[in-house]
Amino acid sequence: MDTILSVKNLKKTFDGITAVDGCTLDVEKGTITGLIGPNGAGKTTLFNIITGFYKPDSGEIVFKNKKIDQLPTYKITHQGLVRTFQITKALNRMKVIENLMLSPKKQTGESLIWPIFNPKKVGKEEEEIRDKAMELLEFFDLMELKDEYAGALSGGQKKLLELARALMTDPDMILLDEVFAGVNPTLSNKLLDYIKELRDDGVTFFLIEHDIPLVMEACQEVYVMSEGKVIAKGEPEEIKNDQKVLDAYLGVVHEG
Ligand SMILES: Nc1ncnc2c1ncn2[C@@H]1O[C@H](COP(=O)(O)OP(=O)(O)OP(=O)(O)O)[C@@H](O)[C@H]1O
């Protein structure tokens, strides 16, 4: 197997609370890998460290054979590792297509000086971004909603838009933090089908999810975190029958 992301002995403390406590795990390329665990286990903090929103106190993160744990978020995005974001109030007031076109961060047009010297290049880039946005709208069956305001979309459609926004940067790996929460079963199945299709195209997914049956259906491998540490790793079937995992959910403390 080919490891795309490797987390080694990661630690993060907030004012005396140890959120991540020596977490070690590997995600294999081209998989949908799950991360489960009881509330407060440190899952979201781990994702925030991986994507550069928090710096770890110690430990190492390697993505595509490069150390990324000291990089700012935008540089991690440029390396091909992204997470999805909820559509903010400001984005709700923009059209679906605008939400997508605003997403990439590598546009030459963002520099104030560059367009003056090279307007043709900027025009071409904008065209490419529009093409990419249209391709994603087509893929996610959102074309009819292209000119709707994002705020008018249903909860499930917003999740598709969040995923489409993440894909605008052509990532190799996407972290999903509870994207299925509150999505109705029909759209949830659709979202999972899209994720599987993208996985088959080579995108790697690492997802936090509380819906255990969904994790069991979607993931090849599952990590279980409790109290900042990985306490189990395996195929869904193995995890389901692991006593340590059942105990962690029931709040049983293991010494040592
Ligand atoms: N910015 C922060 N400041 C202080 N404490 C924090 C911060 N972020 C997380 N924590 C604490 O770190 C611990 C782990 O939280 P985290 O949100 O990572 O867990 P989680 O596994 O994602 O939980 P949930 O499943 O409930 O979302 C908790 O005790 C939380 O209160």
The ligand as a Gaussian input file, in Angstrom:
#p B3LYP/6-31G(d) Opt

LIG

0 1
 N       -9.707000      25.858000      20.571000
 C       -9.850000      25.119000      21.687000
 N       -9.633000      25.658000      22.908000
 C       -9.766000      24.924000      24.033000
 N      -10.110000      23.608000      24.059000
 C      -10.348000      23.020000      22.874000
 C      -10.241000      23.728000      21.629000
 N      -10.517000      22.862000      20.608000
 C      -10.812000      21.678000      21.194000
 N      -10.705000      21.768000      22.552000
 C      -10.916000      20.678000      23.519000
 O      -10.173000      19.561000      23.052000
 C      -10.892000      18.349000      23.282000
 C      -11.070000      17.606000      21.976000
 O      -12.044000      18.293000      21.179000
 P      -12.379000      17.932000      19.669000
 O      -13.400000      18.916000      19.205000
 O      -11.138000      17.818000      18.898000
 O      -13.036000      16.498000      19.829000
 P      -13.935000      15.684000      18.796000
 O      -13.480000      14.272000      18.885000
 O      -13.896000      16.334000      17.477000
 O      -15.363000      15.817000      19.440000
 P      -16.840000      15.863000      18.749000
 O      -17.058000      14.488000      18.215000
 O      -17.719000      16.191000      19.908000
 O      -16.801000      16.921000      17.706000
 C      -12.190000      18.745000      23.974000
 O      -12.013000      18.612000      25.364000
 C      -12.355000      20.196000      23.556000
 O      -13.095000      20.900000      24.522000

